[in-house]
Amino acid sequence: MTNSKLPNTTDSIFSIMSNLAHKNKALNLSQGFPSFPVDTILKDYHSEAIKNNYNQYAPMAGVSFLRESISLMMVKLHQANYHPDNEICITAGATQAIFTAIQAVIHPGDEVIVFTPAYDSYIPAIQMAGGIAVELLMNLPDFNIDWQKVIDLINVKTAMIMINSPHNPSGTMLNHNDMLQLEHLAVQHNLIVLSDEVYEHITFDNNIHLSAARYPELKKRSFITASFGKRFMLQDGKQAIVSHQHI
Ligand SMILES: Cc1ncc(COP(=O)(O)O)c(C=O)c1O
């Protein structure tokens, strides 16, 4: 008999809703289905790599050209410097990045504050590390964060705060004041921040995405996760957004 570390984790909500949509022949809004074809530039690069026998193991942290490009992008988007060799790491999606970051720094008994509702891989990843997920329900109906409640939850066991802006599922974004509050608490209590920014380019009403990279003290103590699965580039360089990825 197996003794699972996650006895209470069942199918993800995405699988449950997709199965239900399939069963009931209903419109499936539970996960992203891009409504446009793969860009020809991407297809060409892909077939070129195959034709050129590009078949060696990549460096563990990811291909250096890609890491360098991401480093330049972070300067362009957030005026933030990240060294491509030791501050940027390519993973197989953001889910793996989140899992890996948590396994690397969360020890048994550590508490991690998670704002709910949250992407459903967060809590199992914390539990796999032996950590304790301390859930704080966001204020309804606006899905914002009551920082006084966060302060009340912090104790000597608190090791990490996880944020997700723009937020899945509500789409709300943390504002400058939220980021300052977070930065202040992270410094005061020596906390690690995991800033899940996979929807960084899905913003509305001229709202600007405020990355943890823009706040020097947060930058020092944050893992920032991003995802190619949430953005696509068109041939003319404009961004085409997969606007319905689980959001
Ligand atoms: C908030 C959030 N973070 C992370 C992910 C995972 O991203 P990836 O598909 O790159 O694993 C998702 C997935 O859809 C998500 O909604």
The ligand as a Tripos MOL2 file, in Angstrom:
@<TRIPOS>MOLECULE
LIG
   16    16     1     0     0
SMALL
NO_CHARGES

@<TRIPOS>ATOM
      1 C1         -1.2950   31.4740  -11.5510 C.3       1 LIG1
      2 C2         -0.6170   30.4120  -12.3360 C.ar      1 LIG1
      3 N1          0.6850   30.1630  -12.1090 N.ar      1 LIG1
      4 C3          1.3390   29.2150  -12.8000 C.ar      1 LIG1
      5 C4          0.7180   28.4720  -13.7690 C.ar      1 LIG1
      6 C5          1.4820   27.4110  -14.5000 C.3       1 LIG1
      7 O1          2.1240   27.8360  -15.6280 O.3       1 LIG1
      8 P1          2.7620   26.7540  -16.6160 P.3       1 LIG1
      9 O2          1.6670   26.3890  -17.5630 O.co2     1 LIG1
     10 O3          3.9000   27.4660  -17.2750 O.co2     1 LIG1
     11 O4          3.2150   25.5920  -15.8010 O.co2     1 LIG1
     12 C6         -0.6420   28.6790  -14.0140 C.ar      1 LIG1
     13 C7         -1.2930   27.8390  -15.0140 C.2       1 LIG1
     14 O5         -2.0150   27.9240  -15.7670 O.2       1 LIG1
     15 C8         -1.3250   29.6730  -13.2970 C.ar      1 LIG1
     16 O6         -2.6210   29.9140  -13.5150 O.3       1 LIG1
@<TRIPOS>BOND
     1     1     2 1
     2     2     3 ar
     3     2    15 ar
     4     3     4 ar
     5     4     5 ar
     6     5     6 1
     7     5    12 ar
     8     6     7 1
     9     7     8 1
    10     8     9 2
    11     8    10 1
    12     8    11 1
    13    12    13 1
    14    12    15 ar
    15    13    14 2
    16    15    16 1
@<TRIPOS>SUBSTRUCTURE
     1 LIG1         1 GROUP 0 **** ****
